[in-house]
Amino acid sequence: MTSQFDEQPYVSGRSGSSVVGFARSGSGSGVTTLFIYGGVSSQDGPTNSETWFFDTERHTWTQVNGTAPPHRAYHSTLHWKDLMIVFGGFQATQGQYLEYTFSNDLVIFNTTSQQ
């Protein structure tokens, strides 16, 4: 049995990511887009900066092609107007050993311009 999602791009499993919901401009139906950002895709893997959005009306995933915020996981995220605001978390980079850097920065990502 197949579903409408079988041929669509999709987000890989992960932990430590964040999701925020937005109403598309001109939409009176509430949340129409979910943005998912960052996280780790394996227990001992590096963090990523993948940013995806899910259209709740069309049931489709699209990876953001703009300038994504720096890679991180276990951060706090909120939305305000057309902005996704990210604070803190940590970055894990793969070298000979996994290295962790904790962040205290604030990153603002415009969901309209995707930068």
C-alpha positions in Angstrom: 0.0 0.0 0.0 1.3 3.5 -0.8 0.4 6.9 0.5 0.5 10.4 -0.9 3.9 10.9 1.0 5.7 8.0 -0.7 7.1 10.1 -3.6 7.6 13.3 -1.5 10.8 14.5 0.1 10.7 14.1 3.8 12.6 15.0 6.9 14.9 12.3 8.3 14.4 11.2 11.9 16.1 13.4 14.5 16.1 14.7 18.0 16.9 18.0 19.5 15.2 19.9 16.6 12.5 22.6 16.9 9.2 23.2 15.2 7.3 26.4 14.9 4.0 27.1 13.1 3.1 30.1 10.9 0.0 31.3 9.1 0.7 32.0 5.5 0.0 35.6 4.6 -3.6 36.1 3.6 -4.7 32.7 5.1 -7.5 32.9 7.6 -7.3 29.2 8.4 -4.6 29.5 11.2 -1.3 27.6 11.0 -0.6 26.6 7.4 3.2 26.1 7.6 5.4 24.3 10.1 9.2 25.0 10.1 11.5 22.4 11.5 15.1 23.3 12.2 18.3 21.6 13.3 18.8 18.7 15.6 20.9 15.5 15.4 20.1 12.5 13.2 22.0 9.9 15.1 22.9 9.3 18.7 26.6 10.2 18.2 26.3 12.3 15.1 27.0 16.0 14.4 24.3 18.6 14.6 22.8 19.8 11.4 21.3 23.1 10.1 18.6 21.6 7.9 15.6 23.8 7.7 12.4 22.3 6.3 8.8 23.5 6.0 5.7 21.4 5.9 2.6 22.8 4.1 -0.3 21.6 6.3 -2.8 22.1 3.5 -0.9 20.3 0.7 0.8 17.8 3.0 4.2 18.4 1.4 7.7 18.8 2.8 10.2 21.3 1.2 13.7 21.9 2.2 14.6 25.6 2.6 17.2 26.6 0.0 18.0 30.0 1.6 20.7 30.7 4.2 20.0 28.5 7.1 21.0 29.4 10.7 24.2 27.7 11.9 23.9 24.0 12.8 22.7 23.2 16.4 20.5 21.1 18.5 18.5 21.4 21.8 17.9 25.1 21.2 14.9 27.3 21.9 12.8 28.6 19.0 9.8 30.9 18.8 8.1 32.7 16.0 7.1 36.3 15.7 5.5 37.8 12.6 7.5 36.2 9.7 10.6 35.5 11.9 11.9 32.3 13.4 14.0 33.3 16.4 16.5 30.7 17.7 18.5 30.9 20.9 21.2 28.8 22.5 21.6 25.0 22.1 24.8 23.3 21.2 26.8 22.5 18.1 28.5 19.1 17.7 31.2 18.8 15.0 32.7 15.5 13.9 36.5 15.3 14.1 38.5 12.5 15.5 36.1 12.9 18.5 32.7 14.6 18.6 33.3 18.1 19.9 30.5 20.1 21.6 30.2 23.9 21.6 27.4 25.5 23.7 25.8 28.6 22.2 24.4 31.7 23.8 23.7 33.5 20.6 20.4 34.7 19.1 19.7 33.9 15.4 16.9 35.5 13.4 15.7 33.7 10.3 13.1 35.4 8.0 10.7 32.7 6.8 9.5 34.9 3.9 13.0 35.6 2.3 14.4 32.4 3.8 17.5 34.2 5.0 
